[in-house]
Amino acid sequence: MKYFKFLLLTLMLGMLCSCGGDDDICESGEGTPRIKIAFKNADNDKIITLDSLYVAVDYGNGKVQLGKQQKISSRLIPLRVDDSPYTDVYFRLADKGTESKVRISYTTKSTYVSPGCGLKKTYENLNSDSPTPSNPVKKVEIGQNNIENEDKTNLYLLF
């Protein structure tokens, strides 16, 4: 009985000490936002839906394939979170098709969110260029100039 009381008291103290605050979990959209990219027709400047889109991103250690999506009108893509002033993003419409490289330049600002989330980066002064006129992306247009959340379109790719 003496050991049972000791075990019970230890379990109760352990449960009390293990409780944490609500700010330990970063799940309410407080993290670093992704860039929202939409697609337009180069001929008439209207928003279009692509049948398929393959995306790859260079985060500093070579290209990382983000995979294929079908029947999409916009795509959220994470940018680099290191101190690099740009991110190279590669787009293609077919698995083995030609690829367009788009360099997205920006300045970053870090803000402390909470112990669970850490720092949140926001991207400002967004600028983009396609180094060479290429196929499939013919032109790039800037939408919203800064990325604070994922609600507004930041970049338009013209196909």
N, C-alpha and C positions, 0 to 999 in steps of 0.2 A: 504494500500500500504506500509505503514511503517513497519507493521508486516511481510509482504511478503518479503521485502528486508532483514530484520533481519533473517528470517527463511532460506532464500537462502544463505546468508553469513555464517550462522551456518552450514548448510549442506556442503558447499564448504570447510570450514575449517576442518570439521570432515572427509571428504574424503581425504584431504591432510595429515592429521595426521595418518590416518589408514593405509597408504601405508607402506609396509615393504620391506626389502631387499630379495633377492633370497635365502639367506642362512637360512631363517626361515623354509624352508621345507627340510626334509631329505628323498629324494626319489631317489638319484642317486647311491645307493649301498654303502653309506658311513657308514652304521650302522654296528653293530657287526655281523661278518660272522657266518654262520652255518657250522657244520661239514658235509662233503660229504662222504657218505658210499656207497660202491659198493659191489657186491656179486660175489663170485667165487665158482666153483665146487671143492670140497675138493679132489677129485680123480685125476683130470687132470689140476688143477690150471687155468682154463679158465673162463672168465667173463660169467655170466649167467643172464638170466632174470627170476625173480620169478613170479609165478602166483599170489600170494597175500602175503602181509607182514603187520603185525600189529606191531606198535611201541608204547612203553610207556616210559616215562622219569621221573626220580625222581629229581625234582628241589629243594628238601629240605623239602617239606611239603607233601610227599607221591607221589605216581605215578600219572602221568597225561597221559591219553591216547591220542596219536596223530592221531589215526585212522588207517584205512586200505587203502592200495593202491594196485592196481592190475597191473600186467604186467609191473613191474618196473625193471630197471637194476641198479639204484642208488637212494639214498634218502638223502635229506638235513634235518638235525636235529639240532635245537637250543640247545646249551649247557648252563650250569648255568652261570649267570653273576654276582653272588655274589663272595665272596672271597674263595669259596670252591675249593680245588685243584683237584676235580674229579666230574664226572657226571655219574650216573648209568642209563644205557639204557637197555630196555627189548625188545626182539624180539620174535615173534612167527609167524608161517606160517598159522595157522588156528585160528578161533575165540576162540575156547575152547581148543586149542592145548597146548603142553608143551612150556614153556617159557625159553629163555636163557638170563641171565643177563651178560652184558658186562660193565665193569668199565673203563671209559676213564679218564686218569689222564693227567694233563697239568700244566703249569705255565701261568699266565696271565699278560698282559701288557696293561695299559689303555692309550689312546691317545685322546686329545681333538679335536673334529671335527668342531663344530660350535654351536651357541646358540640353533638352532633348533634340532640338533642331539645330542648334549651333548657329552658324552664320548663313544669311540669305544674301545671294548676289542678285543685284538688279543691273540690267544692261541699258546704257544710255547712248545717245548719238549714233544710232544704228545706221550703218552704211553697207551697201552691198554692191558687188560687181561680179560679172562673169568675165574672167580674164580674156577669153576669146569668144567671138560669136560662135555658138556651137549648137548642135542638135542634141537633144530635143529641146532644151531651154533656149529660147531665142532672145529673151530680154528679162530683166529683173526690175521690179518697181518696189519702192519702200512704201509701206502702209503707215502704221504707228511707229514713231521714231524711238520709243523706249519700251522696254519689257519690264513691267511691274507685276503683271498677272497674265493669265493665259486666255483672257476674254477677247481681246482685239487682235485682228490680223496685222502682223508686223511686216510681212514680205509677200509679194505676189510674183509668181513665176509665170511668164507668158510662153505658151506652147504654140 
